[in-house]
Amino acid sequence: MAWPSIFQRGALLSQFSHHHVVVFLLTFFSYSLLHASRKTFSNVKVSISEQWTPSAFNKSIELPVEIWSSNHLFPSAEEATLFLGTLDTIFLFSYAVGLFISGIVGDRLNLRWVLSFGMCSSALVVFVFGTLTEWLHFYNKGLYCSLWIVNGLLQSTGWPCVVAVMGNWFGKAGRGVVFGLWSACASVGNILGACLASSVLQYGYEYAFLVTAAVQFAGGIIIFFGLLVSPEEIGLPGIEAEENFEDDSHRPLISGAENEDEAEPNYSIQEDKTITQVKAISFYQACCLPGVIAYSLAYACLKLVNYSFFFWLPFYLSNNFGWKEAEADKLSIWYDVGGIVGGTLQGFISDVLQKRAPVLALSLLLAVGSLVGYSRSPNDKSINALLMAVTGFFIGGPSNMISSAISADLGRQELIQGSTEALATVTGIVDGTGSIGAAVGQYLVSLIQDSLGWMWVFYFFILMTSCTILFISPLIVREICYLMQRREARILSG
């Protein structure tokens, strides 16, 4: 009976392949552009710090006193660095709050409108923050904080919307590898942001913000006119019609059902017409879904580590090894390259196993070792890049999988079968909780580094990675037991 269903599903997918490719690319590059504008800030921290503490350049009597005073926000580079860490924390806290709100809004309004508005508005805020204030020579800590709070709220519209759109178009079959490849959008955005920033940094850090903001604004316009939110918009059957063709081996991965025969009836298409009149799931109901809280807490720890590399890696390379800022920006790309390969390969393996948690557990255990190795990297760019890529593979890969494929699994499990309006809410909860952890982490990183040094920062990362494993340990045990039982059943039946 499996063969007809496979052929039917294949015919269905081939019929919509053009639309799938367009949706994949539009959502991919829309979030890449959002991440590129964030990466710009982390890539120009050294330049901004020098601009805000220009005492080193005040040795010449030719420099007017009023210009020096207007730029002199901080008496030392250490205080400027601490403020930069505070801005990261402010951004992530507002981003986290915005994710909880954007997920709910995205399930109730047109996802295309929400995403386009967030991209265009955020681009304007980034332009004002990094470019306009420098052109006007207006430096104010309160203004910087206010703008970054607004930017965090606006950028939070991105991830819940793009994951929900992808979840509407791509079903359970192959979701791990598809979402694993697609979730590289964040890493591609980091690479794009690093390249754009380093290419114009010689003219001033304000031009790095200008270029990324302009590209992001243009991307928002393209999304508004070109993105199809779901197959139903053009009269095509939805994902649930496709998933009806799948056999019971493709059940939602976070299901706790031990008996496959008992779980099978949950996968029949509803015979009534209520599927076209779905009511959006509430925030409380989304939190109560199996696996949501566990993965949210785990992601809070893991995103703390991943975003610490995102925000601080170029600064660490310049500060710890004395490398030039532009060189450090380009070298930091290798962390994202490792994350791209890791997310795709681990997603593929989880599709083969039909379980995600065991793959995550193994990768995170190896991540602890990679953190120990990278913390002891010598002052050699080639070795550093290699260790950086390995670290990105074992940390960025699981982070991409939780935020994309697993979030889509959680938002489409059997308890809410038929409710497409759960995807953005669940994604917002997982990513929002992760962003809270990341927000706290950025401030702690700056404090630990200032008080104890970079080695203790890496010890902190190892602790958080271990906590990630701890939070999903019940799911790991349950899914490993399921895999063992399935293997025994196949041996007995063979």
C-alpha positions as CSV (number, residue, x, y, z in Angstrom):
1,M,0.0,0.0,0.0
2,A,3.0,2.3,0.5
3,W,3.9,2.4,-3.3
4,P,0.7,4.2,-4.5
5,S,1.0,6.7,-1.8
6,I,4.6,7.5,-2.7
7,F,3.8,7.9,-6.4
8,Q,0.7,10.1,-5.6
9,R,2.8,12.3,-3.3
10,G,5.5,12.6,-5.9
11,A,3.0,13.6,-8.5
12,L,1.6,16.2,-6.2
13,L,5.0,17.7,-5.4
14,S,6.1,17.8,-9.0
15,Q,2.9,19.7,-9.9
16,F,3.8,22.5,-7.4
17,S,7.6,22.4,-7.8
18,H,7.8,25.9,-9.4
19,H,5.9,27.5,-6.5
20,H,7.9,25.6,-3.9
21,V,11.2,26.9,-5.4
22,V,9.9,30.5,-5.4
23,V,8.6,30.4,-1.9
24,F,11.9,28.7,-0.7
25,L,14.0,31.4,-2.3
26,L,11.9,34.4,-1.2
27,T,11.6,33.3,2.4
28,F,15.3,32.3,2.4
29,F,16.6,35.7,1.2
30,S,14.1,37.8,3.2
31,Y,15.4,36.4,6.4
32,S,19.0,36.5,5.1
33,L,18.6,40.3,4.6
34,L,17.3,40.7,8.2
35,H,20.3,38.9,9.5
36,A,22.7,40.8,7.3
37,S,21.6,44.1,8.9
38,R,22.1,42.6,12.4
39,K,25.6,41.3,11.4
40,T,26.6,44.7,10.3
41,F,26.4,46.0,13.8
42,S,28.6,43.2,15.2
43,N,31.1,43.6,12.4
44,V,31.7,47.4,13.0
45,K,31.9,47.3,16.8
46,V,35.6,48.2,16.8
47,S,35.0,51.2,14.5
48,I,32.0,52.4,16.6
49,S,34.0,52.0,19.8
50,E,36.8,54.1,18.4
51,Q,34.3,56.7,17.2
52,W,32.7,56.9,20.7
53,T,36.0,57.1,22.5
54,P,38.2,59.3,20.3
55,S,40.7,60.3,23.0
56,A,43.4,58.5,21.2
57,F,42.8,60.8,18.2
58,N,42.8,64.0,20.4
59,K,46.6,64.4,20.4
60,S,46.5,66.9,17.6
61,I,45.7,70.5,18.4
62,E,44.1,70.8,15.0
63,L,41.1,68.8,16.2
64,P,38.4,71.2,17.4
65,V,37.4,70.7,21.0
66,E,33.7,70.8,20.3
67,I,34.0,67.9,17.8
68,W,36.0,65.8,20.3
69,S,33.4,66.5,23.1
70,S,30.4,65.7,20.9
71,N,31.9,62.3,20.0
72,H,33.2,61.5,23.5
73,L,30.4,59.3,24.8
74,F,32.7,57.2,27.0
75,P,36.0,57.8,28.8
76,S,37.5,54.4,27.8
77,A,37.2,51.7,25.3
78,E,36.2,49.2,28.0
79,E,33.1,51.3,28.9
80,A,32.2,51.6,25.2
81,T,32.5,47.8,24.8
82,L,30.2,47.3,27.8
83,F,27.6,49.7,26.2
84,L,27.8,47.8,22.9
85,G,27.1,44.6,24.9
86,T,24.1,46.4,26.5
87,L,22.8,47.3,23.1
88,D,23.0,43.7,22.1
89,T,21.0,42.8,25.2
90,I,18.4,45.5,24.6
91,F,18.0,44.4,21.0
92,L,17.5,40.7,22.0
93,F,15.1,41.4,24.8
94,S,12.9,43.6,22.6
95,Y,13.3,40.9,19.9
96,A,12.2,38.2,22.3
97,V,9.1,40.2,23.4
98,G,8.4,40.9,19.7
99,L,8.6,37.2,18.8
100,F,5.8,36.3,21.2
101,I,3.7,39.1,19.8
102,S,4.6,38.6,16.1
103,G,3.8,34.9,16.3
104,I,0.3,35.6,17.4
105,V,-0.1,38.5,14.9
106,G,1.2,36.3,12.1
107,D,-1.4,33.7,12.7
108,R,-4.2,36.3,12.5
109,L,-3.0,38.6,9.7
110,N,-1.6,38.1,6.3
111,L,1.9,36.8,6.7
112,R,3.2,38.6,3.6
113,W,2.0,42.0,5.0
114,V,3.6,41.4,8.4
115,L,6.9,40.3,6.9
116,S,7.1,43.1,4.4
117,F,6.3,45.8,7.0
118,G,8.9,44.4,9.4
119,M,11.6,44.4,6.7
120,C,11.0,47.9,5.4
121,S,10.5,49.5,8.8
122,S,13.6,47.8,10.3
123,A,15.7,49.0,7.3
124,L,14.7,52.6,8.0
125,V,15.5,52.2,11.7
126,V,19.0,50.7,10.9
127,F,19.6,53.6,8.5
128,V,18.8,56.2,11.2
129,F,20.8,54.3,13.8
130,G,24.1,53.8,11.9
131,T,24.1,56.3,9.0
132,L,22.0,59.3,9.7
133,T,23.3,59.9,13.2
134,E,26.9,59.8,11.9
135,W,26.1,62.1,9.0
136,L,24.6,64.6,11.5
137,H,27.3,64.0,14.1
138,F,24.6,63.4,16.6
139,Y,25.6,60.9,19.3
140,N,23.3,60.1,22.1
141,K,23.1,56.9,24.2
142,G,19.3,57.3,24.9
143,L,18.6,57.6,21.1
144,Y,20.7,54.5,20.3
145,C,18.9,52.5,22.9
146,S,15.5,53.6,21.8
147,L,16.2,52.9,18.1
148,W,17.6,49.4,18.9
149,I,14.5,48.6,21.0
150,V,12.3,49.5,18.0
151,N,14.6,47.6,15.7
152,G,14.3,44.4,17.8
153,L,10.5,44.6,17.8
154,L,10.4,45.1,14.0
155,Q,12.9,42.4,13.2
156,S,10.9,39.9,15.3
157,T,8.3,39.8,12.6
158,G,10.7,37.9,10.3
159,W,11.3,34.4,11.7
160,P,7.7,33.4,12.8
161,C,6.4,34.5,9.4
162,V,9.0,32.8,7.2
163,V,8.8,29.5,9.2
164,A,5.0,29.6,9.0
165,V,5.1,30.2,5.2
166,M,7.6,27.4,4.8
167,G,5.4,25.1,7.0
168,N,2.4,25.9,4.8
169,W,4.3,24.8,1.6
170,F,6.5,21.9,2.7
171,G,5.1,18.8,4.4
172,K,6.6,16.3,6.8
173,A,8.4,14.2,4.2
174,G,11.9,15.5,3.9
175,R,11.3,18.4,6.2
176,G,14.5,17.9,8.1
177,V,16.8,18.2,5.1
178,V,14.6,20.9,3.4
179,F,14.5,23.0,6.6
180,G,18.1,22.2,7.4
181,L,19.2,23.7,4.1
182,W,16.7,26.5,4.2
183,S,17.7,27.5,7.8
184,A,21.1,28.4,6.4
185,C,19.4,31.7,5.5
186,A,20.6,33.1,8.9
187,S,24.2,32.0,8.2
188,V,24.0,33.2,4.6
189,G,22.7,36.5,6.0
190,N,25.7,36.7,8.4
191,I,28.1,36.0,5.5
192,L,26.4,38.6,3.3
193,G,26.4,41.2,6.1
194,A,30.1,40.5,6.8
195,C,31.0,40.9,3.1
196,L,29.0,44.1,2.7
197,A,30.4,45.6,5.8
198,S,34.0,44.8,5.1
199,S,33.7,46.0,1.5
200,V,32.7,49.6,2.5
201,L,34.2,49.8,6.0
202,Q,37.2,51.8,4.7
203,Y,34.8,54.7,3.9
204,G,33.3,54.7,7.4
205,Y,31.1,52.4,9.4
206,E,28.0,54.5,8.4
207,Y,28.2,53.2,4.9
208,A,28.0,49.6,6.1
209,F,24.7,50.4,7.7
210,L,23.5,52.3,4.6
211,V,24.2,49.4,2.2
212,T,22.6,46.7,4.2
213,A,19.5,48.9,5.1
214,A,19.0,49.7,1.4
215,V,19.2,46.1,0.3
216,Q,16.8,45.0,3.1
217,F,14.3,47.7,2.2
218,A,14.3,46.6,-1.5
219,G,13.8,43.0,-0.3
220,G,10.8,44.0,1.7
221,I,9.2,45.5,-1.4
222,I,9.8,42.3,-3.4
223,I,8.2,40.2,-0.6
224,F,5.1,42.4,-0.6
225,F,4.5,41.8,-4.3
226,G,5.9,38.4,-4.8
227,L,5.4,36.0,-1.8
228,L,2.6,33.4,-1.8
229,V,1.7,32.6,1.8
230,S,0.1,29.2,1.2
231,P,-0.9,26.9,-1.7
232,E,-4.6,27.8,-1.0
233,E,-3.9,31.4,-2.2
234,I,-3.7,30.1,-5.8
235,G,-6.3,27.4,-5.5
236,L,-3.9,24.5,-4.8
237,P,-4.4,21.8,-2.2
238,G,-2.8,22.5,1.2
239,I,0.0,20.6,2.9
240,E,-2.5,18.5,4.9
241,A,-3.9,17.1,1.6
242,E,-0.3,16.1,0.8
243,E,0.3,14.6,4.2
244,N,-2.8,12.5,3.9
245,F,-0.8,10.4,1.3
246,E,2.0,9.7,3.8
247,D,2.1,6.3,5.6
248,D,2.2,6.1,9.4
249,S,6.0,6.1,9.4
250,H,5.9,9.8,8.8
251,R,4.1,10.7,12.0
252,P,5.0,13.9,13.8
253,L,8.4,13.4,15.4
254,I,7.5,14.9,18.8
255,S,4.5,12.5,19.3
256,G,4.7,10.4,22.5
257,A,2.6,7.6,21.1
258,E,4.2,4.2,21.5
259,N,1.7,2.3,19.5
260,E,1.7,3.2,15.8
261,D,-1.7,1.6,15.2
262,E,-3.3,3.6,17.9
263,A,-1.9,6.9,16.5
264,E,-2.9,6.2,12.9
265,P,-6.5,7.4,13.0
266,N,-5.3,10.9,13.9
267,Y,-4.1,11.3,10.4
268,S,-7.3,11.1,8.4
269,I,-8.4,14.2,6.7
270,Q,-11.4,15.8,8.5
271,E,-14.5,14.9,6.5
272,D,-16.4,18.1,7.4
273,K,-15.6,21.5,6.0
274,T,-14.2,23.0,9.2
275,I,-10.6,22.7,7.8
276,T,-11.2,25.9,5.8
277,Q,-12.5,27.8,8.8
278,V,-9.7,27.1,11.3
279,K,-9.5,29.2,14.5
280,A,-6.1,30.3,15.5
281,I,-4.6,28.5,18.5
282,S,-4.2,30.5,21.7
283,F,-0.9,31.3,23.2
284,Y,-1.6,29.1,26.3
285,Q,-2.7,26.2,24.1
286,A,0.6,26.5,22.1
287,C,2.6,26.4,25.3
288,C,0.8,23.3,26.4
289,L,1.7,21.3,23.3
290,P,4.1,18.4,23.9
291,G,7.7,19.4,23.5
292,V,7.2,23.1,23.2
293,I,8.4,24.1,26.7
294,A,11.3,21.6,26.6
295,Y,12.6,22.8,23.3
296,S,12.0,26.4,24.2
297,L,14.2,26.1,27.3
298,A,16.8,24.1,25.5
299,Y,16.9,26.8,22.7
300,A,17.3,29.5,25.3
301,C,20.6,28.0,26.3
302,L,21.7,27.1,22.8
303,K,20.8,30.4,21.2
304,L,22.8,32.1,24.0
305,V,25.9,30.4,22.7
306,N,25.1,30.7,19.0
307,Y,24.3,34.4,19.2
308,S,27.3,35.1,21.4
309,F,29.4,33.9,18.5
310,F,27.3,35.9,16.2
311,F,27.7,39.2,18.1
312,W,31.2,38.8,19.6
313,L,33.2,36.6,17.2
314,P,34.7,39.5,15.1
315,F,35.4,41.5,18.2
316,Y,37.0,38.5,19.9
317,L,39.3,37.9,17.0
318,S,40.4,41.5,16.9
319,N,40.7,41.9,20.6
320,N,42.3,38.5,21.5
321,F,44.6,38.0,18.5
322,G,45.2,41.6,17.4
323,W,43.9,41.0,13.8
324,K,42.5,43.8,11.7
325,E,38.8,44.3,11.9
326,A,38.2,43.7,8.2
327,E,40.2,40.4,8.4
328,A,38.3,39.4,11.5
329,D,35.0,40.0,9.8
330,K,35.9,37.8,6.8
331,L,37.4,35.0,9.0
332,S,34.2,34.9,11.2
333,I,32.3,33.7,8.1
334,W,33.7,30.1,8.7
335,Y,31.5,29.7,11.8
336,D,28.4,30.3,9.6
337,V,29.8,27.9,6.9
338,G,30.0,25.2,9.5
339,G,26.4,26.0,10.7
340,I,25.1,25.7,7.1
341,V,26.7,22.3,6.6
342,G,25.7,21.1,10.1
343,G,22.1,22.1,9.8
344,T,21.6,20.4,6.4
345,L,23.5,17.2,7.2
346,Q,21.9,16.8,10.7
347,G,18.5,17.5,9.2
348,F,19.0,14.8,6.6
349,I,20.1,12.3,9.3
350,S,17.0,13.1,11.4
351,D,14.8,12.5,8.4
352,V,16.3,9.1,7.9
353,L,15.8,8.3,11.6
354,Q,12.4,10.0,11.7
355,K,13.5,11.5,15.1
356,R,15.3,14.7,15.9
357,A,16.4,14.6,19.5
358,P,19.0,11.8,19.3
359,V,20.8,13.7,16.4
360,L,20.7,16.9,18.5
361,A,22.1,15.1,21.5
362,L,25.1,13.7,19.7
363,S,25.9,17.0,18.0
364,L,25.7,18.9,21.3
365,L,28.0,16.4,23.0
366,L,30.6,17.0,20.3
367,A,29.9,20.7,20.5
368,V,31.4,20.7,24.1
369,G,34.6,19.2,22.7
370,S,34.7,21.7,19.9
371,L,34.3,24.6,22.3
372,V,37.3,23.3,24.4
373,G,39.3,23.0,21.2
374,Y,38.5,26.4,19.8
375,S,39.1,28.2,23.2
376,R,42.7,27.0,22.8
377,S,43.2,27.9,19.2
378,P,46.7,29.3,18.4
379,N,47.3,32.6,16.8
380,D,47.1,31.1,13.3
381,K,44.3,32.1,10.9
382,S,44.1,28.8,9.1
383,I,43.8,26.6,12.2
384,N,41.4,29.1,13.8
385,A,39.2,29.0,10.7
386,L,39.1,25.2,10.8
387,L,38.3,25.0,14.5
388,M,35.7,27.8,14.0
389,A,34.0,25.8,11.2
390,V,33.9,22.7,13.3
391,T,32.4,24.6,16.2
392,G,29.8,26.1,13.9
393,F,28.9,22.7,12.6
394,F,28.1,21.3,16.1
395,I,26.5,24.4,17.5
396,G,25.0,26.3,14.6
397,G,23.6,23.0,13.1
398,P,21.4,22.1,16.1
399,S,20.4,25.7,16.6
400,N,19.1,25.9,13.0
401,M,17.3,22.6,13.4
402,I,15.4,23.6,16.6
403,S,14.4,27.0,15.2
404,S,13.1,25.7,11.9
405,A,12.4,22.0,11.3
406,I,11.6,21.2,15.0
407,S,9.5,24.3,15.3
408,A,7.5,23.3,12.2
409,D,7.1,19.8,13.7
410,L,5.8,21.3,16.9
411,G,3.4,23.5,15.1
412,R,1.9,20.7,13.0
413,Q,1.7,17.8,15.4
414,E,-1.3,15.5,15.6
415,L,-3.0,17.3,18.5
416,I,-3.6,20.4,16.3
417,Q,-3.9,18.6,12.9
418,G,-5.9,21.0,10.7
419,S,-4.8,24.2,12.4
420,T,-2.3,25.9,10.2
421,E,-2.7,29.0,12.4
422,A,-0.5,27.4,15.1
423,L,2.8,27.5,13.2
424,A,3.7,31.2,13.8
425,T,2.6,31.1,17.4
426,V,4.7,28.0,18.3
427,T,7.7,29.4,16.3
428,G,7.4,32.7,18.2
429,I,7.3,30.9,21.6
430,V,10.4,28.7,20.8
431,D,12.4,31.5,19.2
432,G,11.2,34.1,21.7
433,T,12.3,32.0,24.7
434,G,15.6,31.4,22.9
435,S,16.1,35.2,22.4
436,I,15.5,35.8,26.1
437,G,18.3,33.5,26.9
438,A,20.5,35.1,24.2
439,A,19.7,38.5,25.5
440,V,20.8,37.7,29.0
441,G,23.9,35.9,27.6
442,Q,25.2,39.0,25.7
443,Y,25.4,41.1,28.8
444,L,26.9,38.2,30.8
445,V,29.5,37.7,28.1
446,S,30.7,41.3,28.3
447,L,30.8,41.1,32.1
448,I,32.7,37.8,32.2
449,Q,35.1,38.9,29.6
450,D,35.8,42.2,31.4
451,S,36.2,40.5,34.8
452,L,37.7,37.1,34.1
453,G,38.9,37.0,30.4
454,W,37.9,35.1,27.3
455,M,38.7,31.7,28.6
456,W,35.9,31.9,31.2
457,V,33.5,33.0,28.5
458,F,34.2,29.7,26.8
459,Y,33.6,27.8,30.1
460,F,30.3,29.6,30.2
461,F,29.4,28.4,26.7
462,I,30.2,24.8,27.7
463,L,27.9,25.1,30.7
464,M,25.0,26.4,28.5
465,T,25.5,23.7,25.9
466,S,25.3,21.1,28.6
467,C,22.1,22.6,29.9
468,T,20.7,22.4,26.4
469,I,21.2,18.6,26.5
470,L,19.7,18.5,30.0
471,F,16.4,20.2,29.0
472,I,15.7,17.8,26.1
473,S,17.0,14.7,27.9
474,P,13.5,13.2,28.5
475,L,12.8,13.6,24.7
476,I,16.2,12.0,23.9
477,V,15.5,9.0,26.1
478,R,12.0,8.5,24.7
479,E,13.0,8.8,21.1
480,I,16.0,6.5,21.5
481,C,13.8,3.9,23.2
482,Y,11.3,4.2,20.2
483,L,14.2,3.7,17.7
484,M,15.3,0.6,19.6
485,Q,11.8,-0.8,19.7
486,R,11.3,-0.2,16.0
487,R,14.6,-1.9,15.3
488,E,13.6,-4.9,17.4
489,A,10.3,-5.1,15.6
490,R,11.9,-5.1,12.2
491,I,14.3,-7.8,13.3
492,L,11.4,-10.0,14.5
493,S,9.3,-9.4,11.5
494,G,12.3,-10.2,9.2
